[in-house]
Amino acid sequence: MNCVFVQIRCVPGRAYKVADEITLREIHSELYSTSGPFDLLVKLYIPAGEDVGKFINDKLLDIEGIQQTLTTLTFRAF
């Protein structure tokens, strides 16, 4: 499993609806509301061998209200 973090900027007023939709899809390990330029932070575990970009595109980015994302790949835990 590959751990990635996705920061999500939502259309104003849509953050809670986006968070609800992510929760319904059951694709995340953790989901947080955040301050700063992004509204949400999602921790995902992507199955080994799956393309990270395709997984995020197919499972996350079609949610209405997402304006921009920033994906951070992880390499190892300490």
Secondary structure, DSSP 4 states (H G I P E B T S, - for coil): -EEEEEEEEE-TT-HHHHHHHHHHHT--SEEEE--SS-SEEEEEEEPTTS-HHHHHHHHTTTSTTEEEEEEEE-----
